Amino acid sequence: MKITIEPTREQFDAPINGAIIPLRVWFGRTEGGIPIEAFILSITPNDPAQGLALRAELPPFMRPSRETFTVDLPEH
């Protein structure tokens, strides 16, 4: 499946594995035209060298984003 999504200004804190995690809502459509919502935790490039280029493509309301943090997940 392929989707096209765009960020919104809408954010909320979601309880995930006992931690409160900030998420951003993105709206979009599937390749077949079905409207969707996506709840995105993080956007990062596969190649860290492209970080500045990715940041330049983000809409102004997403720059700068919230501080980076890590979440400890229980081992399975």
mmCIF file of the N, C-alpha and C atoms, coordinates in Angstrom:
data_MODEL
# 
_entry.id   MODEL 
# 
loop_
_atom_site.group_PDB 
_atom_site.id 
_atom_site.type_symbol 
_atom_site.label_atom_id 
_atom_site.label_alt_id 
_atom_site.label_comp_id 
_atom_site.label_asym_id 
_atom_site.label_entity_id 
_atom_site.label_seq_id 
_atom_site.pdbx_PDB_ins_code 
_atom_site.Cartn_x 
_atom_site.Cartn_y 
_atom_site.Cartn_z 
_atom_site.occupancy 
_atom_site.B_iso_or_equiv 
_atom_site.pdbx_formal_charge 
_atom_site.auth_seq_id 
_atom_site.auth_comp_id 
_atom_site.auth_asym_id 
_atom_site.auth_atom_id 
_atom_site.pdbx_PDB_model_num 
ATOM 1   N N  . MET A 1 1  ? 0.840  -1.171  0.000  1.00 0.00 ? 1  MET A N  1 
ATOM 2   C CA . MET A 1 1  ? 0.000  0.000   0.000  1.00 0.00 ? 1  MET A CA 1 
ATOM 3   C C  . MET A 1 1  ? 0.888  1.238   0.000  1.00 0.00 ? 1  MET A C  1 
ATOM 4   N N  . LYS A 1 2  ? 0.474  2.256   -0.726 1.00 0.00 ? 2  LYS A N  1 
ATOM 5   C CA . LYS A 1 2  ? 1.161  3.543   -0.724 1.00 0.00 ? 2  LYS A CA 1 
ATOM 6   C C  . LYS A 1 2  ? 0.194  4.603   -0.229 1.00 0.00 ? 2  LYS A C  1 
ATOM 7   N N  . ILE A 1 3  ? 0.740  5.555   0.541  1.00 0.00 ? 3  ILE A N  1 
ATOM 8   C CA . ILE A 1 3  ? -0.062 6.669   1.022  1.00 0.00 ? 3  ILE A CA 1 
ATOM 9   C C  . ILE A 1 3  ? 0.681  7.965   0.768  1.00 0.00 ? 3  ILE A C  1 
ATOM 10  N N  . THR A 1 4  ? -0.069 9.043   0.687  1.00 0.00 ? 4  THR A N  1 
ATOM 11  C CA . THR A 1 4  ? 0.484  10.386  0.648  1.00 0.00 ? 4  THR A CA 1 
ATOM 12  C C  . THR A 1 4  ? -0.103 11.116  1.842  1.00 0.00 ? 4  THR A C  1 
ATOM 13  N N  . ILE A 1 5  ? 0.764  11.685  2.685  1.00 0.00 ? 5  ILE A N  1 
ATOM 14  C CA . ILE A 1 5  ? 0.294  12.360  3.897  1.00 0.00 ? 5  ILE A CA 1 
ATOM 15  C C  . ILE A 1 5  ? 0.905  13.743  4.017  1.00 0.00 ? 5  ILE A C  1 
ATOM 16  N N  . GLU A 1 6  ? 0.187  14.615  4.738  1.00 0.00 ? 6  GLU A N  1 
ATOM 17  C CA . GLU A 1 6  ? 0.671  15.963  5.023  1.00 0.00 ? 6  GLU A CA 1 
ATOM 18  C C  . GLU A 1 6  ? 0.475  16.238  6.508  1.00 0.00 ? 6  GLU A C  1 
ATOM 19  N N  . PRO A 1 7  ? 1.440  16.917  7.134  1.00 0.00 ? 7  PRO A N  1 
ATOM 20  C CA . PRO A 1 7  ? 1.321  17.182  8.565  1.00 0.00 ? 7  PRO A CA 1 
ATOM 21  C C  . PRO A 1 7  ? 0.252  18.233  8.851  1.00 0.00 ? 7  PRO A C  1 
ATOM 22  N N  . THR A 1 8  ? -0.315 18.142  10.044 1.00 0.00 ? 8  THR A N  1 
ATOM 23  C CA . THR A 1 8  ? -1.228 19.173  10.531 1.00 0.00 ? 8  THR A CA 1 
ATOM 24  C C  . THR A 1 8  ? -0.575 19.829  11.739 1.00 0.00 ? 8  THR A C  1 
ATOM 25  N N  . ARG A 1 9  ? -1.186 20.857  12.234 1.00 0.00 ? 9  ARG A N  1 
ATOM 26  C CA . ARG A 1 9  ? -0.711 21.491  13.460 1.00 0.00 ? 9  ARG A CA 1 
ATOM 27  C C  . ARG A 1 9  ? -1.169 20.723  14.699 1.00 0.00 ? 9  ARG A C  1 
ATOM 28  N N  . GLU A 1 10 ? -2.064 19.772  14.507 1.00 0.00 ? 10 GLU A N  1 
ATOM 29  C CA . GLU A 1 10 ? -2.645 19.038  15.626 1.00 0.00 ? 10 GLU A CA 1 
ATOM 30  C C  . GLU A 1 10 ? -1.646 18.069  16.246 1.00 0.00 ? 10 GLU A C  1 
ATOM 31  N N  . GLN A 1 11 ? -1.472 18.194  17.555 1.00 0.00 ? 11 GLN A N  1 
ATOM 32  C CA . GLN A 1 11 ? -0.593 17.303  18.301 1.00 0.00 ? 11 GLN A CA 1 
ATOM 33  C C  . GLN A 1 11 ? -1.316 16.848  19.553 1.00 0.00 ? 11 GLN A C  1 
ATOM 34  N N  . PHE A 1 12 ? -0.957 15.701  20.053 1.00 0.00 ? 12 PHE A N  1 
ATOM 35  C CA . PHE A 1 12 ? -1.493 15.257  21.328 1.00 0.00 ? 12 PHE A CA 1 
ATOM 36  C C  . PHE A 1 12 ? -0.508 14.310  21.979 1.00 0.00 ? 12 PHE A C  1 
ATOM 37  N N  . ASP A 1 13 ? -0.665 14.126  23.278 1.00 0.00 ? 13 ASP A N  1 
ATOM 38  C CA . ASP A 1 13 ? 0.184  13.222  24.031 1.00 0.00 ? 13 ASP A CA 1 
ATOM 39  C C  . ASP A 1 13 ? -0.553 11.902  24.193 1.00 0.00 ? 13 ASP A C  1 
ATOM 40  N N  . ALA A 1 14 ? 0.080  10.817  23.751 1.00 0.00 ? 14 ALA A N  1 
ATOM 41  C CA . ALA A 1 14 ? -0.527 9.489   23.814 1.00 0.00 ? 14 ALA A CA 1 
ATOM 42  C C  . ALA A 1 14 ? 0.197  8.632   24.838 1.00 0.00 ? 14 ALA A C  1 
ATOM 43  N N  . PRO A 1 15 ? -0.552 7.886   25.659 1.00 0.00 ? 15 PRO A N  1 
ATOM 44  C CA . PRO A 1 15 ? 0.099  6.959   26.586 1.00 0.00 ? 15 PRO A CA 1 
ATOM 45  C C  . PRO A 1 15 ? 0.518  5.694   25.833 1.00 0.00 ? 15 PRO A C  1 
ATOM 46  N N  . ILE A 1 16 ? 1.826  5.454   25.764 1.00 0.00 ? 16 ILE A N  1 
ATOM 47  C CA . ILE A 1 16 ? 2.355  4.286   25.059 1.00 0.00 ? 16 ILE A CA 1 
ATOM 48  C C  . ILE A 1 16 ? 3.326  3.570   25.991 1.00 0.00 ? 16 ILE A C  1 
ATOM 49  N N  . ASN A 1 17 ? 3.015  2.328   26.312 1.00 0.00 ? 17 ASN A N  1 
ATOM 50  C CA . ASN A 1 17 ? 3.872  1.515   27.188 1.00 0.00 ? 17 ASN A CA 1 
ATOM 51  C C  . ASN A 1 17 ? 4.240  2.235   28.482 1.00 0.00 ? 17 ASN A C  1 
ATOM 52  N N  . GLY A 1 18 ? 3.262  2.912   29.069 1.00 0.00 ? 18 GLY A N  1 
ATOM 53  C CA . GLY A 1 18 ? 3.485  3.562   30.351 1.00 0.00 ? 18 GLY A CA 1 
ATOM 54  C C  . GLY A 1 18 ? 4.158  4.917   30.280 1.00 0.00 ? 18 GLY A C  1 
ATOM 55  N N  . ALA A 1 19 ? 4.461  5.396   29.085 1.00 0.00 ? 19 ALA A N  1 
ATOM 56  C CA . ALA A 1 19 ? 5.080  6.719   28.918 1.00 0.00 ? 19 ALA A CA 1 
ATOM 57  C C  . ALA A 1 19 ? 4.130  7.607   28.128 1.00 0.00 ? 19 ALA A C  1 
ATOM 58  N N  . ILE A 1 20 ? 4.222  8.918   28.339 1.00 0.00 ? 20 ILE A N  1 
ATOM 59  C CA . ILE A 1 20 ? 3.435  9.876   27.560 1.00 0.00 ? 20 ILE A CA 1 
ATOM 60  C C  . ILE A 1 20 ? 4.302  10.321  26.392 1.00 0.00 ? 20 ILE A C  1 
ATOM 61  N N  . ILE A 1 21 ? 3.810  10.074  25.163 1.00 0.00 ? 21 ILE A N  1 
ATOM 62  C CA . ILE A 1 21 ? 4.582  10.318  23.953 1.00 0.00 ? 21 ILE A CA 1 
ATOM 63  C C  . ILE A 1 21 ? 3.872  11.360  23.095 1.00 0.00 ? 21 ILE A C  1 
ATOM 64  N N  . PRO A 1 22 ? 4.561  12.435  22.674 1.00 0.00 ? 22 PRO A N  1 
ATOM 65  C CA . PRO A 1 22 ? 3.926  13.427  21.801 1.00 0.00 ? 22 PRO A CA 1 
ATOM 66  C C  . PRO A 1 22 ? 3.828  12.898  20.367 1.00 0.00 ? 22 PRO A C  1 
ATOM 67  N N  . LEU A 1 23 ? 2.639  12.988  19.792 1.00 0.00 ? 23 LEU A N  1 
ATOM 68  C CA . LEU A 1 23 ? 2.399  12.557  18.415 1.00 0.00 ? 23 LEU A CA 1 
ATOM 69  C C  . LEU A 1 23 ? 1.810  13.715  17.623 1.00 0.00 ? 23 LEU A C  1 
ATOM 70  N N  . ARG A 1 24 ? 2.061  13.715  16.326 1.00 0.00 ? 24 ARG A N  1 
ATOM 71  C CA . ARG A 1 24 ? 1.450  14.705  15.426 1.00 0.00 ? 24 ARG A CA 1 
ATOM 72  C C  . ARG A 1 24 ? 0.488  13.959  14.506 1.00 0.00 ? 24 ARG A C  1 
ATOM 73  N N  . VAL A 1 25 ? -0.648 14.588  14.227 1.00 0.00 ? 25 VAL A N  1 
ATOM 74  C CA . VAL A 1 25 ? -1.623 14.011  13.308 1.00 0.00 ? 25 VAL A CA 1 
ATOM 75  C C  . VAL A 1 25 ? -1.280 14.468  11.890 1.00 0.00 ? 25 VAL A C  1 
ATOM 76  N N  . TRP A 1 26 ? -1.250 13.514  10.977 1.00 0.00 ? 26 TRP A N  1 
ATOM 77  C CA . TRP A 1 26 ? -1.066 13.791  9.553  1.00 0.00 ? 26 TRP A CA 1 
ATOM 78  C C  . TRP A 1 26 ? -2.313 13.280  8.833  1.00 0.00 ? 26 TRP A C  1 
ATOM 79  N N  . PHE A 1 27 ? -2.778 14.014  7.832  1.00 0.00 ? 27 PHE A N  1 
ATOM 80  C CA . PHE A 1 27 ? -3.916 13.587  7.014  1.00 0.00 ? 27 PHE A CA 1 
ATOM 81  C C  . PHE A 1 27 ? -3.420 13.223  5.634  1.00 0.00 ? 27 PHE A C  1 
ATOM 82  N N  . GLY A 1 28 ? -4.104 12.306  4.994  1.00 0.00 ? 28 GLY A N  1 
ATOM 83  C CA . GLY A 1 28 ? -3.702 11.924  3.649  1.00 0.00 ? 28 GLY A CA 1 
ATOM 84  C C  . GLY A 1 28 ? -4.702 11.004  2.991  1.00 0.00 ? 28 GLY A C  1 
ATOM 85  N N  . ARG A 1 29 ? -4.209 10.322  1.957  1.00 0.00 ? 29 ARG A N  1 
ATOM 86  C CA . ARG A 1 29 ? -5.023 9.389   1.172  1.00 0.00 ? 29 ARG A CA 1 
ATOM 87  C C  . ARG A 1 29 ? -4.159 8.213   0.746  1.00 0.00 ? 29 ARG A C  1 
ATOM 88  N N  . THR A 1 30 ? -4.842 7.081   0.602  1.00 0.00 ? 30 THR A N  1 
ATOM 89  C CA . THR A 1 30 ? -4.156 5.936   0.019  1.00 0.00 ? 30 THR A CA 1 
ATOM 90  C C  . THR A 1 30 ? -4.077 6.146   -1.483 1.00 0.00 ? 30 THR A C  1 
ATOM 91  N N  . GLU A 1 31 ? -3.306 5.305   -2.130 1.00 0.00 ? 31 GLU A N  1 
ATOM 92  C CA . GLU A 1 31 ? -3.195 5.361   -3.583 1.00 0.00 ? 31 GLU A CA 1 
ATOM 93  C C  . GLU A 1 31 ? -4.566 5.199   -4.246 1.00 0.00 ? 31 GLU A C  1 
ATOM 94  N N  . GLY A 1 32 ? -5.467 4.461   -3.579 1.00 0.00 ? 32 GLY A N  1 
ATOM 95  C CA . GLY A 1 32 ? -6.821 4.254   -4.104 1.00 0.00 ? 32 GLY A CA 1 
ATOM 96  C C  . GLY A 1 32 ? -7.803 5.360   -3.744 1.00 0.00 ? 32 GLY A C  1 
ATOM 97  N N  . GLY A 1 33 ? -7.333 6.391   -3.010 1.00 0.00 ? 33 GLY A N  1 
ATOM 98  C CA . GLY A 1 33 ? -8.185 7.540   -2.703 1.00 0.00 ? 33 GLY A CA 1 
ATOM 99  C C  . GLY A 1 33 ? -8.896 7.502   -1.366 1.00 0.00 ? 33 GLY A C  1 
ATOM 100 N N  . ILE A 1 34 ? -8.596 6.526   -0.520 1.00 0.00 ? 34 ILE A N  1 
ATOM 101 C CA . ILE A 1 34 ? -9.253 6.434   0.785  1.00 0.00 ? 34 ILE A CA 1 
ATOM 102 C C  . ILE A 1 34 ? -8.620 7.445   1.741  1.00 0.00 ? 34 ILE A C  1 
ATOM 103 N N  . PRO A 1 35 ? -9.413 8.351   2.333  1.00 0.00 ? 35 PRO A N  1 
ATOM 104 C CA . PRO A 1 35 ? -8.867 9.310   3.292  1.00 0.00 ? 35 PRO A CA 1 
ATOM 105 C C  . PRO A 1 35 ? -8.369 8.588   4.549  1.00 0.00 ? 35 PRO A C  1 
ATOM 106 N N  . ILE A 1 36 ? -7.230 9.023   5.067  1.00 0.00 ? 36 ILE A N  1 
ATOM 107 C CA . ILE A 1 36 ? -6.655 8.414   6.270  1.00 0.00 ? 36 ILE A CA 1 
ATOM 108 C C  . ILE A 1 36 ? -6.134 9.477   7.219  1.00 0.00 ? 36 ILE A C  1 
ATOM 109 N N  . GLU A 1 37 ? -5.946 9.073   8.464  1.00 0.00 ? 37 GLU A N  1 
ATOM 110 C CA . GLU A 1 37 ? -5.216 9.835   9.462  1.00 0.00 ? 37 GLU A CA 1 
ATOM 111 C C  . GLU A 1 37 ? -4.024 8.986   9.865  1.00 0.00 ? 37 GLU A C  1 
ATOM 112 N N  . ALA A 1 38 ? -2.878 9.614   10.060 1.00 0.00 ? 38 ALA A N  1 
ATOM 113 C CA . ALA A 1 38 ? -1.680 8.928   10.545 1.00 0.00 ? 38 ALA A CA 1 
ATOM 114 C C  . ALA A 1 38 ? -1.204 9.666   11.789 1.00 0.00 ? 38 ALA A C  1 
ATOM 115 N N  . PHE A 1 39 ? -0.779 8.916   12.777 1.00 0.00 ? 39 PHE A N  1 
ATOM 116 C CA . PHE A 1 39 ? -0.312 9.487   14.033 1.00 0.00 ? 39 PHE A CA 1 
ATOM 117 C C  . PHE A 1 39 ? 1.187  9.224   14.103 1.00 0.00 ? 39 PHE A C  1 
ATOM 118 N N  . ILE A 1 40 ? 1.972  10.276  13.872 1.00 0.00 ? 40 ILE A N  1 
ATOM 119 C CA . ILE A 1 40 ? 3.408  10.148  13.645 1.00 0.00 ? 40 ILE A CA 1 
ATOM 120 C C  . ILE A 1 40 ? 4.190  10.570  14.888 1.00 0.00 ? 40 ILE A C  1 
ATOM 121 N N  . LEU A 1 41 ? 5.068  9.690   15.296 1.00 0.00 ? 41 LEU A N  1 
ATOM 122 C CA . LEU A 1 41 ? 5.934  9.948   16.447 1.00 0.00 ? 41 LEU A CA 1 
ATOM 123 C C  . LEU A 1 41 ? 7.181  10.722  16.029 1.00 0.00 ? 41 LEU A C  1 
ATOM 124 N N  . SER A 1 42 ? 7.770  10.345  14.902 1.00 0.00 ? 42 SER A N  1 
ATOM 125 C CA . SER A 1 42 ? 9.053  10.908  14.519 1.00 0.00 ? 42 SER A CA 1 
ATOM 126 C C  . SER A 1 42 ? 9.238  10.848  13.007 1.00 0.00 ? 42 SER A C  1 
ATOM 127 N N  . ILE A 1 43 ? 9.925  11.837  12.465 1.00 0.00 ? 43 ILE A N  1 
ATOM 128 C CA . ILE A 1 43 ? 10.325 11.843  11.062 1.00 0.00 ? 43 ILE A CA 1 
ATOM 129 C C  . ILE A 1 43 ? 11.841 12.031  11.049 1.00 0.00 ? 43 ILE A C  1 
ATOM 130 N N  . THR A 1 44 ? 12.554 11.043  10.553 1.00 0.00 ? 44 THR A N  1 
ATOM 131 C CA . THR A 1 44 ? 14.005 11.124  10.480 1.00 0.00 ? 44 THR A CA 1 
ATOM 132 C C  . THR A 1 44 ? 14.474 10.548  9.151  1.00 0.00 ? 44 THR A C  1 
ATOM 133 N N  . PRO A 1 45 ? 15.534 11.093  8.580  1.00 0.00 ? 45 PRO A N  1 
ATOM 134 C CA . PRO A 1 45 ? 16.053 10.542  7.323  1.00 0.00 ? 45 PRO A CA 1 
ATOM 135 C C  . PRO A 1 45 ? 16.816 9.239   7.585  1.00 0.00 ? 45 PRO A C  1 
ATOM 136 N N  . ASN A 1 46 ? 16.835 8.366   6.604  1.00 0.00 ? 46 ASN A N  1 
ATOM 137 C CA . ASN A 1 46 ? 17.634 7.133   6.717  1.00 0.00 ? 46 ASN A CA 1 
ATOM 138 C C  . ASN A 1 46 ? 19.118 7.457   6.811  1.00 0.00 ? 46 ASN A C  1 
ATOM 139 N N  . ASP A 1 47 ? 19.536 8.511   6.123  1.00 0.00 ? 47 ASP A N  1 
ATOM 140 C CA . ASP A 1 47 ? 20.929 8.944   6.122  1.00 0.00 ? 47 ASP A CA 1 
ATOM 141 C C  . ASP A 1 47 ? 21.034 10.219  6.958  1.00 0.00 ? 47 ASP A C  1 
ATOM 142 N N  . PRO A 1 48 ? 21.689 10.178  8.127  1.00 0.00 ? 48 PRO A N  1 
ATOM 143 C CA . PRO A 1 48 ? 21.795 11.357  8.978  1.00 0.00 ? 48 PRO A CA 1 
ATOM 144 C C  . PRO A 1 48 ? 22.371 12.584  8.265  1.00 0.00 ? 48 PRO A C  1 
ATOM 145 N N  . ALA A 1 49 ? 23.160 12.375  7.225  1.00 0.00 ? 49 ALA A N  1 
ATOM 146 C CA . ALA A 1 49 ? 23.733 13.505  6.487  1.00 0.00 ? 49 ALA A CA 1 
ATOM 147 C C  . ALA A 1 49 ? 22.652 14.327  5.780  1.00 0.00 ? 49 ALA A C  1 
ATOM 148 N N  . GLN A 1 50 ? 21.457 13.759  5.623  1.00 0.00 ? 50 GLN A N  1 
ATOM 149 C CA . GLN A 1 50 ? 20.367 14.471  4.963  1.00 0.00 ? 50 GLN A CA 1 
ATOM 150 C C  . GLN A 1 50 ? 19.435 15.175  5.953  1.00 0.00 ? 50 GLN A C  1 
ATOM 151 N N  . GLY A 1 51 ? 19.841 15.222  7.212  1.00 0.00 ? 51 GLY A N  1 
ATOM 152 C CA . GLY A 1 51 ? 19.018 15.837  8.252  1.00 0.00 ? 51 GLY A CA 1 
ATOM 153 C C  . GLY A 1 51 ? 18.656 17.283  7.975  1.00 0.00 ? 51 GLY A C  1 
ATOM 154 N N  . LEU A 1 52 ? 19.630 18.096  7.573  1.00 0.00 ? 52 LEU A N  1 
ATOM 155 C CA . LEU A 1 52 ? 19.351 19.502  7.299  1.00 0.00 ? 52 LEU A CA 1 
ATOM 156 C C  . LEU A 1 52 ? 18.439 19.666  6.089  1.00 0.00 ? 52 LEU A C  1 
ATOM 157 N N  . ALA A 1 53 ? 18.628 18.839  5.077  1.00 0.00 ? 53 ALA A N  1 
ATOM 158 C CA . ALA A 1 53 ? 17.764 18.913  3.887  1.00 0.00 ? 53 ALA A CA 1 
ATOM 159 C C  . ALA A 1 53 ? 16.330 18.529  4.255  1.00 0.00 ? 53 ALA A C  1 
ATOM 160 N N  . LEU A 1 54 ? 16.167 17.504  5.077  1.00 0.00 ? 54 LEU A N  1 
ATOM 161 C CA . LEU A 1 54 ? 14.824 17.117  5.505  1.00 0.00 ? 54 LEU A CA 1 
ATOM 162 C C  . LEU A 1 54 ? 14.185 18.235  6.312  1.00 0.00 ? 54 LEU A C  1 
ATOM 163 N N  . ARG A 1 55 ? 14.927 18.804  7.240  1.00 0.00 ? 55 ARG A N  1 
ATOM 164 C CA . ARG A 1 55 ? 14.391 19.891  8.065  1.00 0.00 ? 55 ARG A CA 1 
ATOM 165 C C  . ARG A 1 55 ? 13.924 21.058  7.201  1.00 0.00 ? 55 ARG A C  1 
ATOM 166 N N  . ALA A 1 56 ? 14.648 21.352  6.128  1.00 0.00 ? 56 ALA A N  1 
ATOM 167 C CA . ALA A 1 56 ? 14.269 22.451  5.228  1.00 0.00 ? 56 ALA A CA 1 
ATOM 168 C C  . ALA A 1 56 ? 12.952 22.169  4.513  1.00 0.00 ? 56 ALA A C  1 
ATOM 169 N N  . GLU A 1 57 ? 12.597 20.895  4.332  1.00 0.00 ? 57 GLU A N  1 
ATOM 170 C CA . GLU A 1 57 ? 11.350 20.542  3.658  1.00 0.00 ? 57 GLU A CA 1 
ATOM 171 C C  . GLU A 1 57 ? 10.146 20.552  4.594  1.00 0.00 ? 57 GLU A C  1 
ATOM 172 N N  . LEU A 1 58 ? 10.375 20.546  5.897  1.00 0.00 ? 58 LEU A N  1 
ATOM 173 C CA . LEU A 1 58 ? 9.269  20.557  6.839  1.00 0.00 ? 58 LEU A CA 1 
ATOM 174 C C  . LEU A 1 58 ? 8.564  21.908  6.806  1.00 0.00 ? 58 LEU A C  1 
ATOM 175 N N  . PRO A 1 59 ? 7.252  21.933  7.020  1.00 0.00 ? 59 PRO A N  1 
ATOM 176 C CA . PRO A 1 59 ? 6.547  23.212  7.070  1.00 0.00 ? 59 PRO A CA 1 
ATOM 177 C C  . PRO A 1 59 ? 7.026  24.029  8.268  1.00 0.00 ? 59 PRO A C  1 
ATOM 178 N N  . PRO A 1 60 ? 6.931  25.343  8.193  1.00 0.00 ? 60 PRO A N  1 
ATOM 179 C CA . PRO A 1 60 ? 7.441  26.195  9.278  1.00 0.00 ? 60 PRO A CA 1 
ATOM 180 C C  . PRO A 1 60 ? 6.901  25.843  10.660 1.00 0.00 ? 60 PRO A C  1 
ATOM 181 N N  . PHE A 1 61 ? 5.637  25.399  10.760 1.00 0.00 ? 61 PHE A N  1 
ATOM 182 C CA . PHE A 1 61 ? 5.099  25.100  12.083 1.00 0.00 ? 61 PHE A CA 1 
ATOM 183 C C  . PHE A 1 61 ? 5.721  23.850  12.701 1.00 0.00 ? 61 PHE A C  1 
ATOM 184 N N  . MET A 1 62 ? 6.505  23.107  11.937 1.00 0.00 ? 62 MET A N  1 
ATOM 185 C CA . MET A 1 62 ? 7.188  21.936  12.493 1.00 0.00 ? 62 MET A CA 1 
ATOM 186 C C  . MET A 1 62 ? 8.653  22.219  12.804 1.00 0.00 ? 62 MET A C  1 
ATOM 187 N N  . ARG A 1 63 ? 9.119  23.429  12.599 1.00 0.00 ? 63 ARG A N  1 
ATOM 188 C CA . ARG A 1 63 ? 10.522 23.769  12.879 1.00 0.00 ? 63 ARG A CA 1 
ATOM 189 C C  . ARG A 1 63 ? 10.586 24.770  14.003 1.00 0.00 ? 63 ARG A C  1 
ATOM 190 N N  . PRO A 1 64 ? 11.330 24.630  15.058 1.00 0.00 ? 64 PRO A N  1 
ATOM 191 C CA . PRO A 1 64 ? 11.933 23.367  15.457 1.00 0.00 ? 64 PRO A CA 1 
ATOM 192 C C  . PRO A 1 64 ? 10.870 22.461  16.071 1.00 0.00 ? 64 PRO A C  1 
ATOM 193 N N  . SER A 1 65 ? 11.106 21.180  16.026 1.00 0.00 ? 65 SER A N  1 
ATOM 194 C CA . SER A 1 65 ? 10.158 20.239  16.616 1.00 0.00 ? 65 SER A CA 1 
ATOM 195 C C  . SER A 1 65 ? 10.441 20.119  18.106 1.00 0.00 ? 65 SER A C  1 
ATOM 196 N N  . ARG A 1 66 ? 9.664  19.305  18.768 1.00 0.00 ? 66 ARG A N  1 
ATOM 197 C CA . ARG A 1 66 ? 9.901  19.063  20.197 1.00 0.00 ? 66 ARG A CA 1 
ATOM 198 C C  . ARG A 1 66 ? 11.285 18.460  20.380 1.00 0.00 ? 66 ARG A C  1 
ATOM 199 N N  . GLU A 1 67 ? 11.769 18.544  21.593 1.00 0.00 ? 67 GLU A N  1 
ATOM 200 C CA . GLU A 1 67 ? 13.091 17.996  21.890 1.00 0.00 ? 67 GLU A CA 1 
ATOM 201 C C  . GLU A 1 67 ? 13.119 16.492  21.644 1.00 0.00 ? 67 GLU A C  1 
ATOM 202 N N  . THR A 1 68 ? 14.269 15.994  21.281 1.00 0.00 ? 68 THR A N  1 
ATOM 203 C CA . THR A 1 68 ? 14.455 14.565  21.088 1.00 0.00 ? 68 THR A CA 1 
ATOM 204 C C  . THR A 1 68 ? 14.456 13.872  22.439 1.00 0.00 ? 68 THR A C  1 
ATOM 205 N N  . PHE A 1 69 ? 13.857 12.707  22.497 1.00 0.00 ? 69 PHE A N  1 
ATOM 206 C CA . PHE A 1 69 ? 13.845 11.936  23.724 1.00 0.00 ? 69 PHE A CA 1 
ATOM 207 C C  . PHE A 1 69 ? 13.831 10.458  23.360 1.00 0.00 ? 69 PHE A C  1 
ATOM 208 N N  . THR A 1 70 ? 14.106 9.626   24.337 1.00 0.00 ? 70 THR A N  1 
ATOM 209 C CA . THR A 1 70 ? 14.041 8.184   24.112 1.00 0.00 ? 70 THR A CA 1 
ATOM 210 C C  . THR A 1 70 ? 13.027 7.590   25.078 1.00 0.00 ? 70 THR A C  1 
ATOM 211 N N  . VAL A 1 71 ? 12.494 6.459   24.687 1.00 0.00 ? 71 VAL A N  1 
ATOM 212 C CA . VAL A 1 71 ? 11.526 5.748   25.512 1.00 0.00 ? 71 VAL A CA 1 
ATOM 213 C C  . VAL A 1 71 ? 12.051 4.338   25.731 1.00 0.00 ? 71 VAL A C  1 
ATOM 214 N N  . ASP A 1 72 ? 12.141 3.934   26.982 1.00 0.00 ? 72 ASP A N  1 
ATOM 215 C CA . ASP A 1 72 ? 12.566 2.566   27.291 1.00 0.00 ? 72 ASP A CA 1 
ATOM 216 C C  . ASP A 1 72 ? 11.367 1.647   27.152 1.00 0.00 ? 72 ASP A C  1 
ATOM 217 N N  . LEU A 1 73 ? 11.486 0.670   26.270 1.00 0.00 ? 73 LEU A N  1 
ATOM 218 C CA . LEU A 1 73 ? 10.420 -0.301  26.050 1.00 0.00 ? 73 LEU A CA 1 
ATOM 219 C C  . LEU A 1 73 ? 10.773 -1.604  26.751 1.00 0.00 ? 73 LEU A C  1 
ATOM 220 N N  . PRO A 1 74 ? 9.774  -2.287  27.310 1.00 0.00 ? 74 PRO A N  1 
ATOM 221 C CA . PRO A 1 74 ? 10.070 -3.556  27.963 1.00 0.00 ? 74 PRO A CA 1 
ATOM 222 C C  . PRO A 1 74 ? 10.542 -4.584  26.935 1.00 0.00 ? 74 PRO A C  1 
ATOM 223 N N  . GLU A 1 75 ? 11.455 -5.452  27.358 1.00 0.00 ? 75 GLU A N  1 
ATOM 224 C CA . GLU A 1 75 ? 11.932 -6.507  26.465 1.00 0.00 ? 75 GLU A CA 1 
ATOM 225 C C  . GLU A 1 75 ? 10.887 -7.604  26.384 1.00 0.00 ? 75 GLU A C  1 
ATOM 226 N N  . HIS A 1 76 ? 10.844 -8.249  25.237 1.00 0.00 ? 76 HIS A N  1 
ATOM 227 C CA . HIS A 1 76 ? 9.859  -9.316  25.023 1.00 0.00 ? 76 HIS A CA 1 
ATOM 228 C C  . HIS A 1 76 ? 10.476 -10.665 25.287 1.00 0.00 ? 76 HIS A C  1 
# 
